[in-house]
């Protein structure tokens, strides 16, 4: 769990990374040694950008492979300029952005006998899910439960996000669950 000061550091870094991207057209270099030790550890994060409580970009990593400060900076830049659902952020939007960061705990494989068994095991508001099968993969952060509180619907929408029909089922389907530490500034 990150301390409040470390959370504030990451939120400021995310905003700085987006501003840098607007000014320079590429991701901001980060020297992880300049940050507190917990932020130098490898970590996986998602950075969500909103304007007036509407999604403006969300990009992240599922497995840790670089220092957390670097991961947050790169994901903030990518959320602003590389999310395929949105055009690149314009300078006029910068001051309207609210930032939300999710730090992922390691994912754990789920064991289930059927779709009904899987749905029964889901913990609304707690679980983030990674669904994968046949070379396709999708994830929903725990925050998605706010808009999809029904476990069966949550799973159906995740299947669609991964590129499958909502009623898709396969014996080779893999589902992992993870939890997050979430924090943000501005609107919630």
C-alpha positions as CSV (number, residue, x, y, z in Angstrom):
1,X,0.0,0.0,0.0
2,X,1.4,3.4,-1.0
3,X,1.4,6.2,1.5
4,X,-0.6,9.4,0.8
5,X,2.5,11.3,-0.1
6,X,3.5,8.6,-2.6
7,X,0.0,8.7,-4.1
8,X,0.3,12.5,-4.5
9,X,3.7,12.1,-6.1
10,X,2.2,9.7,-8.7
11,X,-0.8,12.0,-9.4
12,X,1.5,14.9,-9.9
13,X,3.8,12.8,-12.1
14,X,0.8,11.7,-14.3
15,X,-0.2,15.4,-14.9
16,X,3.4,16.3,-15.6
17,X,3.7,13.5,-18.1
18,X,0.6,14.6,-20.0
19,X,1.8,18.2,-20.0
20,X,5.2,17.0,-21.3
21,X,3.5,15.1,-24.0
22,X,1.6,18.2,-25.1
23,X,4.8,20.2,-25.2
24,X,7.2,17.6,-26.7
25,X,5.0,15.1,-28.6
26,X,6.4,12.1,-26.9
27,X,6.6,10.4,-23.5
28,X,8.5,12.0,-20.6
29,X,11.7,10.4,-19.5
30,X,11.7,9.4,-15.9
31,X,14.7,8.9,-13.6
32,X,13.2,6.5,-11.0
33,X,16.2,7.0,-8.7
34,X,14.9,10.5,-7.9
35,X,11.7,9.0,-6.3
36,X,11.0,7.3,-2.9
37,X,12.0,3.6,-2.8
38,X,8.4,2.2,-2.9
39,X,7.9,4.0,-6.3
40,X,11.2,2.6,-7.7
41,X,9.9,-1.0,-7.3
42,X,8.4,-2.7,-10.3
43,X,4.7,-2.1,-10.5
44,X,1.7,-2.4,-12.8
45,X,-0.7,0.5,-13.1
46,X,-3.7,1.9,-15.0
47,X,-4.1,5.6,-15.5
48,X,-7.6,6.8,-16.2
49,X,-8.3,10.3,-17.4
50,X,-11.7,11.9,-17.2
51,X,-13.3,15.3,-18.1
52,X,-16.6,16.2,-16.4
53,X,-16.8,12.6,-15.1
54,X,-16.6,11.2,-18.7
55,X,-13.9,8.8,-19.7
56,X,-11.1,10.6,-21.8
57,X,-8.6,7.8,-21.8
58,X,-7.4,4.7,-19.9
59,X,-4.3,2.7,-20.5
60,X,-2.4,0.4,-18.2
61,X,-0.2,-2.7,-17.7
62,X,-1.3,-6.0,-16.2
63,X,2.1,-7.3,-15.1
64,X,4.9,-5.3,-13.4
65,X,8.0,-5.0,-15.7
66,X,9.4,-1.5,-15.0
67,X,9.6,0.9,-12.0
68,X,6.2,2.1,-10.9
69,X,7.0,5.8,-11.5
70,X,8.0,4.9,-15.0
71,X,4.8,2.8,-15.5
72,X,2.5,5.6,-14.3
73,X,4.3,8.3,-16.4
74,X,4.1,6.1,-19.6
75,X,0.5,5.1,-19.0
76,X,-0.6,8.7,-18.3
77,X,1.0,9.7,-21.6
78,X,-0.6,6.8,-23.4
79,X,-4.0,7.4,-21.9
80,X,-3.9,11.0,-23.2
81,X,-2.4,10.4,-26.6
82,X,-2.6,6.7,-27.5
83,X,-6.0,5.4,-26.4
84,X,-7.5,4.2,-29.7
85,X,-11.0,5.1,-28.5
86,X,-10.2,8.8,-28.4
87,X,-8.4,11.4,-30.5
88,X,-5.1,12.7,-28.9
89,X,-5.6,15.1,-26.1
90,X,-5.7,18.8,-27.2
91,X,-4.0,21.6,-25.2
92,X,-7.4,23.0,-24.4
93,X,-8.4,19.8,-22.6
94,X,-5.4,19.7,-20.2
95,X,-6.8,21.9,-17.5
96,X,-10.1,20.0,-17.4
97,X,-8.5,16.5,-16.7
98,X,-9.0,14.5,-13.6
99,X,-6.6,11.7,-12.9
100,X,-7.3,8.3,-11.4
101,X,-4.6,5.7,-10.8
102,X,-5.0,2.1,-10.0
103,X,-2.0,0.1,-8.7
104,X,-2.6,-3.6,-9.4
105,X,-1.8,-6.3,-7.0
106,X,-0.7,-9.6,-8.6
107,X,-3.4,-11.5,-10.5
108,X,-4.4,-15.0,-9.3
109,X,-6.0,-17.6,-11.5
110,X,-9.6,-18.5,-10.7
111,X,-10.8,-22.1,-10.6
112,X,-14.4,-22.8,-11.8
113,X,-16.5,-25.6,-13.2
114,X,-18.9,-23.5,-15.3
115,X,-19.9,-20.0,-16.1
116,X,-22.4,-20.0,-13.3
117,X,-19.7,-21.2,-10.9
118,X,-17.4,-18.4,-12.1
119,X,-20.2,-15.7,-11.7
120,X,-20.9,-17.0,-8.1
121,X,-17.2,-16.4,-7.2
122,X,-17.0,-12.8,-8.4
123,X,-16.7,-10.1,-5.8
124,X,-18.4,-6.9,-7.1
125,X,-16.5,-3.8,-6.3
126,X,-13.4,-5.8,-5.3
127,X,-12.3,-7.9,-8.2
128,X,-10.6,-6.8,-11.4
129,X,-10.7,-9.5,-14.0
130,X,-8.5,-10.6,-16.8
131,X,-10.2,-12.9,-19.3
132,X,-8.2,-14.8,-21.9
133,X,-8.8,-17.4,-24.5
134,X,-7.7,-18.2,-28.1
135,X,-5.1,-15.5,-28.1
136,X,-7.5,-12.8,-27.0
137,X,-7.5,-11.0,-23.7
138,X,-9.5,-8.3,-21.9
139,X,-9.6,-6.7,-18.5
140,X,-11.9,-4.7,-16.4
141,X,-10.7,-2.8,-13.4
142,X,-12.7,-3.1,-10.1
143,X,-14.0,0.5,-10.8
144,X,-16.1,-0.9,-13.7
145,X,-18.4,-2.5,-11.2
146,X,-19.9,1.0,-10.6
147,X,-21.4,0.9,-14.1
148,X,-21.9,-2.9,-14.3
149,X,-22.8,-4.1,-10.8
150,X,-24.4,-7.4,-11.8
151,X,-21.7,-10.1,-11.9
152,X,-23.2,-11.9,-14.9
153,X,-23.4,-8.7,-16.9
154,X,-19.9,-7.7,-15.8
155,X,-18.6,-11.0,-17.2
156,X,-20.6,-10.7,-20.5
157,X,-19.3,-7.2,-21.1
158,X,-15.8,-8.3,-20.4
159,X,-16.2,-11.1,-23.0
160,X,-17.3,-8.6,-25.6
161,X,-14.3,-6.3,-24.7
162,X,-12.0,-9.3,-25.3
163,X,-13.5,-9.8,-28.7
164,X,-16.0,-12.6,-27.9
165,X,-19.8,-12.8,-28.1
166,X,-21.5,-12.1,-24.7
167,X,-22.6,-15.7,-24.5
168,X,-19.2,-17.1,-25.3
169,X,-18.0,-20.1,-23.3
170,X,-15.1,-22.5,-23.7
171,X,-13.4,-25.1,-21.6
172,X,-10.1,-23.3,-22.3
173,X,-11.3,-19.9,-21.0
174,X,-8.9,-18.5,-18.4
175,X,-9.9,-15.9,-15.8
176,X,-7.6,-14.3,-13.3
177,X,-8.6,-11.8,-10.6
178,X,-6.7,-9.0,-9.0
179,X,-7.3,-6.2,-6.6
180,X,-6.1,-2.6,-6.8
181,X,-5.1,0.4,-4.7
182,X,-7.0,3.3,-6.2
183,X,-6.6,7.0,-5.8
184,X,-7.3,10.1,-7.8
185,X,-7.7,13.9,-7.8
186,X,-10.4,16.1,-9.1
187,X,-13.8,14.5,-9.8
188,X,-14.5,11.0,-8.6
